[in-house]
Amino acid sequence: MWEFLKQLTNPNSIITYGGLWLLLMVIFAETGLLIGFFLPGDNLILLAGILCKSNQNLLGVNFFQLVFLMTMAAVLGNLTGYVFGYKTGEKLFMRNDSLIFKKKYLDATQVYYNKFGGNSTLILARFLPIVRTFAPIIAGAIKVKFLPFMLFNIIGALLWIISLSGIGYFLVQLFPQITKHMHYIFVALIIFTAIPVVKLIFKRN
């Protein structure tokens, strides 16, 4: 089980061993399940775009099909999180910390809601690890209206998927050798996207 979990945090392993369906499952889980916050969504989408151009046989779809499927996974993931938050409501904020759940993640997401409002947060959260997992859950918990939620859910998913996969898809055309240096790109992307979240968490503490 530990080895399996380690593989789920490695974008290369997810696509190499799980293919397209595991890729979609991870995107769904990271954006919709409480335990999905540790999954490498940003790196996975970037890598999918790169591999779709450099090794399309590995995924079995073209770029437009890939974008559509990943967007659907992201939209359905957020919808699942919304329904979960809607049903659990305030009980979620009273939960004690556990090995997986940390209340500080909810607090960090709540800061974004207070600062940017619910609609903007649903878009911005897509680009922020941890926050993107908890944003739809909080939207459900505070009873954001369903139609506005779905509108910004779809907009956020499209912007997230198209931007990251598009960067990967076109980057490999400009620099074909980039696939040999993916680990550096992954580390840089993790640091870049994690900085705002880390600042919020420490600010709350």
ZADO-1210 file (C-alpha; in nm, 4 decimals, padded with zeros to 6 digits):
<atoms>
<atom x="00.0000" y="00.0000" z="00.0000" code="MET" pos="1"/>
<atom x="00.2843" y="00.2387" z="00.0864" code="TRP" pos="2"/>
<atom x="00.4513" y="00.1696" z="-00.2475" code="GLU" pos="3"/>
<atom x="00.1208" y="00.2311" z="-00.4256" code="PHE" pos="4"/>
<atom x="00.0764" y="00.5657" z="-00.2479" code="LEU" pos="5"/>
<atom x="00.4289" y="00.6670" z="-00.3434" code="LYS" pos="6"/>
<atom x="00.3499" y="00.5882" z="-00.7060" code="GLN" pos="7"/>
<atom x="00.0400" y="00.8115" z="-00.6841" code="LEU" pos="8"/>
<atom x="00.2604" y="01.1094" z="-00.5988" code="THR" pos="9"/>
<atom x="00.4843" y="01.0496" z="-00.9016" code="ASN" pos="10"/>
<atom x="00.3370" y="01.1924" z="-01.2254" code="PRO" pos="11"/>
<atom x="00.5556" y="00.9711" z="-01.4450" code="ASN" pos="12"/>
<atom x="00.4463" y="00.6548" z="-01.2643" code="SER" pos="13"/>
<atom x="00.0782" y="00.7493" z="-01.2797" code="ILE" pos="14"/>
<atom x="00.0823" y="00.7822" z="-01.6566" code="ILE" pos="15"/>
<atom x="00.3332" y="00.5048" z="-01.7281" code="THR" pos="16"/>
<atom x="00.1589" y="00.2366" z="-01.5214" code="TYR" pos="17"/>
<atom x="-00.1986" y="00.3618" z="-01.5069" code="GLY" pos="18"/>
<atom x="-00.2393" y="00.5320" z="-01.8416" code="GLY" pos="19"/>
<atom x="-00.5226" y="00.7673" z="-01.9252" code="LEU" pos="20"/>
<atom x="-00.7757" y="00.6282" z="-01.6773" code="TRP" pos="21"/>
<atom x="-00.5523" y="00.6576" z="-01.3727" code="LEU" pos="22"/>
<atom x="-00.4614" y="01.0081" z="-01.4882" code="LEU" pos="23"/>
<atom x="-00.8313" y="01.1018" z="-01.4909" code="LEU" pos="24"/>
<atom x="-00.8955" y="00.9312" z="-01.1562" code="MET" pos="25"/>
<atom x="-00.6147" y="01.1280" z="-00.9905" code="VAL" pos="26"/>
<atom x="-00.7438" y="01.4600" z="-01.1274" code="ILE" pos="27"/>
<atom x="-01.0927" y="01.3696" z="-01.0042" code="PHE" pos="28"/>
<atom x="-00.9657" y="01.2674" z="-00.6598" code="ALA" pos="29"/>
<atom x="-00.7475" y="01.5733" z="-00.6103" code="GLU" pos="30"/>
<atom x="-01.0313" y="01.8109" z="-00.6909" code="THR" pos="31"/>
<atom x="-01.3145" y="01.6243" z="-00.5226" code="GLY" pos="32"/>
<atom x="-01.2070" y="01.3935" z="-00.2417" code="LEU" pos="33"/>
<atom x="-01.0958" y="01.5070" z="00.1019" code="LEU" pos="34"/>
<atom x="-00.7949" y="01.2735" z="00.0897" code="ILE" pos="35"/>
<atom x="-00.6827" y="01.3897" z="-00.2564" code="GLY" pos="36"/>
<atom x="-00.4898" y="01.7006" z="-00.1520" code="PHE" pos="37"/>
<atom x="-00.1503" y="01.5234" z="-00.1676" code="PHE" pos="38"/>
<atom x="-00.1872" y="01.4200" z="-00.5329" code="LEU" pos="39"/>
<atom x="00.0299" y="01.5924" z="-00.7985" code="PRO" pos="40"/>
<atom x="-00.2404" y="01.7515" z="-01.0141" code="GLY" pos="41"/>
<atom x="-00.0418" y="02.0396" z="-01.1645" code="ASP" pos="42"/>
<atom x="00.2580" y="01.8281" z="-01.2598" code="ASN" pos="43"/>
<atom x="00.0362" y="01.5519" z="-01.3916" code="LEU" pos="44"/>
<atom x="-00.1554" y="01.7820" z="-01.6263" code="ILE" pos="45"/>
<atom x="00.1667" y="01.9430" z="-01.7504" code="LEU" pos="46"/>
<atom x="00.3216" y="01.6018" z="-01.8136" code="LEU" pos="47"/>
<atom x="00.0072" y="01.4806" z="-01.9902" code="ALA" pos="48"/>
<atom x="00.0337" y="01.7701" z="-02.2339" code="GLY" pos="49"/>
<atom x="00.3984" y="01.6932" z="-02.3002" code="ILE" pos="50"/>
<atom x="00.3405" y="01.3211" z="-02.3512" code="LEU" pos="51"/>
<atom x="00.0369" y="01.3819" z="-02.5709" code="CYS" pos="52"/>
<atom x="00.2694" y="01.5542" z="-02.8169" code="LYS" pos="53"/>
<atom x="00.5873" y="01.3519" z="-02.7741" code="SER" pos="54"/>
<atom x="00.4359" y="01.0066" z="-02.7123" code="ASN" pos="55"/>
<atom x="00.0667" y="01.0077" z="-02.7988" code="GLN" pos="56"/>
<atom x="00.0474" y="00.6273" z="-02.8002" code="ASN" pos="57"/>
<atom x="00.1009" y="00.6275" z="-02.4247" code="LEU" pos="58"/>
<atom x="-00.2302" y="00.8064" z="-02.3663" code="LEU" pos="59"/>
<atom x="-00.4144" y="00.6954" z="-02.6792" code="GLY" pos="60"/>
<atom x="-00.5894" y="01.0291" z="-02.7416" code="VAL" pos="61"/>
<atom x="-00.5124" y="01.3535" z="-02.9210" code="ASN" pos="62"/>
<atom x="-00.4682" y="01.6852" z="-02.7424" code="PHE" pos="63"/>
<atom x="-00.8288" y="01.8032" z="-02.7752" code="PHE" pos="64"/>
<atom x="-00.9659" y="01.4719" z="-02.6501" code="GLN" pos="65"/>
<atom x="-00.7201" y="01.4821" z="-02.3608" code="LEU" pos="66"/>
<atom x="-00.8254" y="01.8345" z="-02.2618" code="VAL" pos="67"/>
<atom x="-01.1941" y="01.7395" z="-02.2768" code="PHE" pos="68"/>
<atom x="-01.1509" y="01.4284" z="-02.0623" code="LEU" pos="69"/>
<atom x="-00.9315" y="01.5993" z="-01.8019" code="MET" pos="70"/>
<atom x="-01.1725" y="01.8931" z="-01.7827" code="THR" pos="71"/>
<atom x="-01.4638" y="01.6566" z="-01.7250" code="MET" pos="72"/>
<atom x="-01.2691" y="01.4798" z="-01.4482" code="ALA" pos="73"/>
<atom x="-01.1919" y="01.8143" z="-01.2829" code="ALA" pos="74"/>
<atom x="-01.5539" y="01.9358" z="-01.3092" code="VAL" pos="75"/>
<atom x="-01.6957" y="01.6115" z="-01.1700" code="LEU" pos="76"/>
<atom x="-01.4358" y="01.6142" z="-00.8940" code="GLY" pos="77"/>
<atom x="-01.5377" y="01.9610" z="-00.7793" code="ASN" pos="78"/>
<atom x="-01.9043" y="01.8637" z="-00.8005" code="LEU" pos="79"/>
<atom x="-01.8378" y="01.5662" z="-00.5727" code="THR" pos="80"/>
<atom x="-01.6590" y="01.7913" z="-00.3240" code="GLY" pos="81"/>
<atom x="-01.9473" y="02.0379" z="-00.3344" code="TYR" pos="82"/>
<atom x="-02.2049" y="01.7675" z="-00.2607" code="VAL" pos="83"/>
<atom x="-01.9918" y="01.6336" z="00.0242" code="PHE" pos="84"/>
<atom x="-01.9543" y="01.9799" z="00.1761" code="GLY" pos="85"/>
<atom x="-02.3249" y="02.0522" z="00.1305" code="TYR" pos="86"/>
<atom x="-02.4202" y="01.7400" z="00.3224" code="LYS" pos="87"/>
<atom x="-02.1613" y="01.7661" z="00.6006" code="THR" pos="88"/>
<atom x="-02.1995" y="02.1423" z="00.6496" code="GLY" pos="89"/>
<atom x="-02.0669" y="02.2914" z="00.9699" code="GLU" pos="90"/>
<atom x="-01.9713" y="01.9486" z="01.1069" code="LYS" pos="91"/>
<atom x="-01.6702" y="01.9597" z="00.8768" code="LEU" pos="92"/>
<atom x="-01.5297" y="02.2657" z="01.0549" code="PHE" pos="93"/>
<atom x="-01.5618" y="02.0929" z="01.3923" code="MET" pos="94"/>
<atom x="-01.3662" y="01.7833" z="01.2939" code="ARG" pos="95"/>
<atom x="-01.0492" y="01.7073" z="01.4835" code="ASN" pos="96"/>
<atom x="-00.7186" y="01.6767" z="01.3036" code="ASP" pos="97"/>
<atom x="-00.6241" y="01.3308" z="01.1835" code="SER" pos="98"/>
<atom x="-00.3446" y="01.1727" z="00.9813" code="LEU" pos="99"/>
<atom x="-00.5100" y="01.2928" z="00.6596" code="ILE" pos="100"/>
<atom x="-00.7388" y="01.5785" z="00.7592" code="PHE" pos="101"/>
<atom x="-00.5897" y="01.9034" z="00.8916" code="LYS" pos="102"/>
<atom x="-00.8172" y="02.1914" z="00.9891" code="LYS" pos="103"/>
<atom x="-00.5496" y="02.4413" z="00.8856" code="LYS" pos="104"/>
<atom x="-00.6156" y="02.3415" z="00.5227" code="TYR" pos="105"/>
<atom x="-00.9785" y="02.4439" z="00.5631" code="LEU" pos="106"/>
<atom x="-00.8708" y="02.7663" z="00.7315" code="ASP" pos="107"/>
<atom x="-00.6320" y="02.8502" z="00.4466" code="ALA" pos="108"/>
<atom x="-00.9092" y="02.7936" z="00.1936" code="THR" pos="109"/>
<atom x="-01.1513" y="03.0013" z="00.3992" code="GLN" pos="110"/>
<atom x="-00.9054" y="03.2912" z="00.3809" code="VAL" pos="111"/>
<atom x="-00.9321" y="03.2836" z="00.0021" code="TYR" pos="112"/>
<atom x="-01.3108" y="03.2868" z="00.0212" code="TYR" pos="113"/>
<atom x="-01.3037" y="03.5859" z="00.2542" code="ASN" pos="114"/>
<atom x="-01.0507" y="03.7729" z="00.0416" code="LYS" pos="115"/>
<atom x="-01.1679" y="03.7003" z="-00.3129" code="PHE" pos="116"/>
<atom x="-01.5285" y="03.5828" z="-00.2731" code="GLY" pos="117"/>
<atom x="-01.6699" y="03.2418" z="-00.3600" code="GLY" pos="118"/>
<atom x="-01.6778" y="03.2729" z="-00.7397" code="ASN" pos="119"/>
<atom x="-01.3217" y="03.4002" z="-00.7811" code="SER" pos="120"/>
<atom x="-01.1916" y="03.1463" z="-00.5303" code="THR" pos="121"/>
<atom x="-01.3350" y="02.8572" z="-00.7324" code="LEU" pos="122"/>
<atom x="-01.1218" y="02.9745" z="-01.0265" code="ILE" pos="123"/>
<atom x="-00.8062" y="03.0752" z="-00.8381" code="LEU" pos="124"/>
<atom x="-00.8128" y="02.7608" z="-00.6246" code="ALA" pos="125"/>
<atom x="-00.7582" y="02.5434" z="-00.9318" code="ARG" pos="126"/>
<atom x="-00.3983" y="02.6655" z="-00.9438" code="PHE" pos="127"/>
<atom x="-00.3265" y="02.6216" z="-00.5722" code="LEU" pos="128"/>
<atom x="-00.2423" y="02.2818" z="-00.4195" code="PRO" pos="129"/>
<atom x="-00.4528" y="02.1871" z="-00.1162" code="ILE" pos="130"/>
<atom x="-00.6818" y="02.4881" z="-00.1674" code="VAL" pos="131"/>
<atom x="-00.8244" y="02.3350" z="-00.4858" code="ARG" pos="132"/>
<atom x="-00.9207" y="02.0222" z="-00.2900" code="THR" pos="133"/>
<atom x="-01.1035" y="02.2085" z="-00.0158" code="PHE" pos="134"/>
<atom x="-01.2551" y="02.4983" z="-00.2153" code="ALA" pos="135"/>
<atom x="-01.5544" y="02.3034" z="-00.3549" code="PRO" pos="136"/>
<atom x="-01.6101" y="02.1381" z="-00.0168" code="ILE" pos="137"/>
<atom x="-01.6335" y="02.4766" z="00.1539" code="ILE" pos="138"/>
<atom x="-01.8558" y="02.6043" z="-00.1287" code="ALA" pos="139"/>
<atom x="-02.0987" y="02.3254" z="-00.0444" code="GLY" pos="140"/>
<atom x="-02.0657" y="02.3770" z="00.3302" code="ALA" pos="141"/>
<atom x="-02.1538" y="02.7463" z="00.3073" code="ILE" pos="142"/>
<atom x="-02.4364" y="02.6667" z="00.0629" code="LYS" pos="143"/>
<atom x="-02.3113" y="02.8487" z="-00.2474" code="VAL" pos="144"/>
<atom x="-02.5943" y="02.8391" z="-00.5040" code="LYS" pos="145"/>
<atom x="-02.5598" y="02.5435" z="-00.7390" code="PHE" pos="146"/>
<atom x="-02.5808" y="02.7155" z="-01.0792" code="LEU" pos="147"/>
<atom x="-02.3172" y="02.9846" z="-01.0034" code="PRO" pos="148"/>
<atom x="-02.1003" y="02.7135" z="-00.8498" code="PHE" pos="149"/>
<atom x="-02.1206" y="02.5001" z="-01.1647" code="MET" pos="150"/>
<atom x="-02.0494" y="02.7983" z="-01.3905" code="LEU" pos="151"/>
<atom x="-01.7279" y="02.8889" z="-01.2101" code="PHE" pos="152"/>
<atom x="-01.6470" y="02.5231" z="-01.1585" code="ASN" pos="153"/>
<atom x="-01.6423" y="02.4753" z="-01.5373" code="ILE" pos="154"/>
<atom x="-01.4565" y="02.8007" z="-01.6055" code="ILE" pos="155"/>
<atom x="-01.1906" y="02.7165" z="-01.3467" code="GLY" pos="156"/>
<atom x="-01.1490" y="02.3626" z="-01.4783" code="ALA" pos="157"/>
<atom x="-01.1088" y="02.4835" z="-01.8374" code="LEU" pos="158"/>
<atom x="-00.8502" y="02.7470" z="-01.7442" code="LEU" pos="159"/>
<atom x="-00.6536" y="02.5035" z="-01.5278" code="TRP" pos="160"/>
<atom x="-00.6488" y="02.2153" z="-01.7739" code="ILE" pos="161"/>
<atom x="-00.5969" y="02.4163" z="-02.0938" code="ILE" pos="162"/>
<atom x="-00.3207" y="02.6374" z="-01.9511" code="SER" pos="163"/>
<atom x="-00.1068" y="02.3638" z="-01.7942" code="LEU" pos="164"/>
<atom x="-00.1551" y="02.0965" z="-02.0608" code="SER" pos="165"/>
<atom x="-00.1155" y="02.3609" z="-02.3329" code="GLY" pos="166"/>
<atom x="00.2148" y="02.4772" z="-02.1848" code="ILE" pos="167"/>
<atom x="00.3394" y="02.1184" z="-02.1833" code="GLY" pos="168"/>
<atom x="00.2099" y="02.0461" z="-02.5338" code="TYR" pos="169"/>
<atom x="00.3728" y="02.3480" z="-02.6953" code="PHE" pos="170"/>
<atom x="00.6836" y="02.3500" z="-02.4744" code="LEU" pos="171"/>
<atom x="00.7918" y="02.0097" z="-02.6030" code="VAL" pos="172"/>
<atom x="00.7612" y="02.1391" z="-02.9596" code="GLN" pos="173"/>
<atom x="01.0018" y="02.4238" z="-02.8839" code="LEU" pos="174"/>
<atom x="01.2362" y="02.2148" z="-02.6688" code="PHE" pos="175"/>
<atom x="01.2163" y="01.8451" z="-02.7693" code="PRO" pos="176"/>
<atom x="01.4804" y="01.7489" z="-02.5113" code="GLN" pos="177"/>
<atom x="01.2697" y="01.8766" z="-02.2236" code="ILE" pos="178"/>
<atom x="01.1478" y="01.5269" z="-02.1399" code="THR" pos="179"/>
<atom x="01.4972" y="01.4515" z="-02.0067" code="LYS" pos="180"/>
<atom x="01.4708" y="01.7261" z="-01.7473" code="HIS" pos="181"/>
<atom x="01.1164" y="01.6838" z="-01.6199" code="MET" pos="182"/>
<atom x="01.2213" y="01.6455" z="-01.2564" code="HIS" pos="183"/>
<atom x="01.3532" y="02.0032" z="-01.2518" code="TYR" pos="184"/>
<atom x="01.0273" y="02.1323" z="-01.3979" code="ILE" pos="185"/>
<atom x="00.8233" y="01.9367" z="-01.1423" code="PHE" pos="186"/>
<atom x="01.0216" y="02.0751" z="-00.8511" code="VAL" pos="187"/>
<atom x="00.9944" y="02.4314" z="-00.9832" code="ALA" pos="188"/>
<atom x="00.6188" y="02.3972" z="-01.0355" code="LEU" pos="189"/>
<atom x="00.5662" y="02.2502" z="-00.6874" code="ILE" pos="190"/>
<atom x="00.7578" y="02.5382" z="-00.5268" code="ILE" pos="191"/>
<atom x="00.5855" y="02.8041" z="-00.7370" code="PHE" pos="192"/>
<atom x="00.2333" y="02.6819" z="-00.6660" code="THR" pos="193"/>
<atom x="00.2979" y="02.5969" z="-00.3000" code="ALA" pos="194"/>
<atom x="00.4330" y="02.9371" z="-00.1927" code="ILE" pos="195"/>
<atom x="00.0917" y="03.1141" z="-00.1622" code="PRO" pos="196"/>
<atom x="-00.0563" y="02.8223" z="00.0330" code="VAL" pos="197"/>
<atom x="00.2371" y="02.7933" z="00.2726" code="VAL" pos="198"/>
<atom x="00.2249" y="03.1676" z="00.3398" code="LYS" pos="199"/>
<atom x="-00.1461" y="03.1449" z="00.4215" code="LEU" pos="200"/>
<atom x="-00.1049" y="02.8464" z="00.6517" code="ILE" pos="201"/>
<atom x="00.1762" y="03.0090" z="00.8503" code="PHE" pos="202"/>
<atom x="-00.0108" y="03.3380" z="00.8577" code="LYS" pos="203"/>
<atom x="-00.3103" y="03.1633" z="01.0129" code="ARG" pos="204"/>
<atom x="-00.0848" y="03.0036" z="01.2725" code="ASN" pos="205"/>
</atoms>
